[in-house]
Amino acid sequence: MPRLVLAINQQNTMQDKSLINRFEPWFIVGAATVYVIRRLIEEIYRFNDMVETALNNRVPSATIWRNLDNYSHTLNNNTPLIAGVCLFLVAWYVFHNLAFPRLQERIDDRQGWLYGGIAVLLLLASALVYHYLKLHIRYQENSTGEIIGLKVYSLYRKRVVLADAIGLGIVLGTYELAYQYYQFLHRRIAQETTIHFQLVSYLLLGGVSLIVLTFALNGYLPQVLWRVGLGDLLLTLGLLMQVFFFQSYAYDYIIPILKKPRLSEVELATSIGTYLLTIVLANTLLWGAKTYFHYYHIREMIAVFSGIVLVMSVAFAYLRRVLTKEKTVLQTQVSTGAAELASLRAQINPHFLFNALNSLYATALKEKGEKTADGIQKLGDMMRFMLQENNRDRIPLDKEVAYLHNYIELQRMRIDESHDIEIRVNIQEPGRAIYLAPMLLTPFVENAFKHGISLRHKSWIYITLTLDDTRLYFKVHNSRHAKPADVPERHDPEEDQSGVGLDNVRKRLDLIYPGRHQLDIQQSEQDYFVALTLVYW
């Protein structure tokens, strides 16, 4: 029953996510359209009220229209609002659907950074078009405060454009963080059978939707974004965004560097220096936007903001590290316990099996079957490895290599020399004590022999293992063969065995070596290639 409930939750979650991804752009565009139409109508009423108020204060109509001689309501009010909102929506789409997903998957994705740069340019264009074309109207008064006409003025300044573009970027980033948190809750729903995560996700979705609709129907942006009130809110959101970004950077790059056993002072100084400099530059830009780049009280404010971001980001990064480590230990213990249980179930009577193998080995020697005796000995060594070494957290690399050699030699014995099969092995023996988790390399070799050997066609398997001071490089390249549809091919019985499985290896690598491995798999109809790079320090 729990599995059935979990499956239903996952199916419902996927359907909800698909619906949200489908209707989210329409919802955003619809809310923006409502906001623009409402603002255009309000501006018409405001313009008419200002003209009527000036006329009621005995201002001649000729004076009023002479004051408005350079003002076009379509060009200087409607066009900048519509164009600015359209450019902002395009920037949102590029960042939300093209840039952020790529950068979230890989921070060094060039295409992701390209789309991010395009989004920044679109935000700048949105602020530029709006302030360049927009003309504002206010009452013109004399020294006694009486209205004597209308005055047209512009707020277009380069520093205003840059500051408001930063403000729009903060709005964009805040929406993205809220959306990613909602996606996180959705993923938790797929893993939990309880209802509280689903309730929280719906509350978050409903809250964000309500805020957007309320703003579209009643909200009003000031003439410039960083005015008192909205400016303070943007400043707070900007600090929170920095904490989120820099804690993620510290978690992924700074803390792993500090864990290295052989850490050079130059590398440490470069990493920490870059981290601190980036925080200072980000807060300099943020405070510059808040003050429209007049930078009053710059030293005090940047020091305070940088200190807040630094302390909070490092604290959150270390907290994540501790929680993730505990979770990894628990998952590893559960995985190891399940593997040990499966191993114990398979080990009906290990002592009986070893005694039987020893008897077969002695019989083969008496009958002068040296090849058979050698195979039995290798099989015994492999079984001893599986029973004694395989359940440990770390084993010496030379034992894993010995197991690989025994496995490959046993596979060679099963292959008829008359078949066109090439097996090429180049394994570098470790020159010092290197430890790694057991059974990380063998599954790739098992997979190559299961799927790369054909008794009808030319087959080949190339296995390479090399080492340097901190990394292990393991490559397996094998042929692939399509099975005939009409004639059933007699394949190797090993092909029916599942082994450890590549999916299991991926999960173990993610658990045991997070951020310290790279697994690349390439395949075609003719060949299959696996390359594993592992940092073993």
Buried (B, 14 or more C-beta within 10 A) or exposed (E): EEEEEBEEBBEEBEEBBEEBEEEBBEEBBBBBBBBBEBBBEEBEEEBEEBBEEBEEEEBEEEBBEEBBEEBEBEEBBBBBBBBBBBBBBBBBBBBBBBBBEBBEEEEEBEEBBBBBEBBBBBBBBBBBBBBEBBBEBEBBEEEEEEBBBBEBEEBBEEEBBBBBBBBBBBBBBBBBBBBEBBBEBBBBBBEBBEEEBBEBBBEBBEEBEEEBBEBBEEEEBEEBBBEEEBBEBBBEBBBBBBBBBBBBBBBEBBBBBEEEEEEEEEEBEEBBEEBEEBBBEBBBBBBBBBBBBEBEEEEEBBEEBBEBBBEBBBEBBBEBBEEEEEEBEEBBEEBBEEBEEEEEEEEEEBEEBBEEBEEBBEEBBEEEBEEBBBBBBBBBBBBBBBBEBBBEEEBBBBBBBBBBBBBBEBBBEEBEEEEEBEBEBEBEEBEEEBBBBBBBBBBBBBBBBBBBBBBBBEBBBBBBBEBEEEBBBBBBBBBBBEEEEEEEEEBBEBEEEEBBEBEBBEEBBBBBBEEBBEBEEEEEEEBBBBBBBBBBE
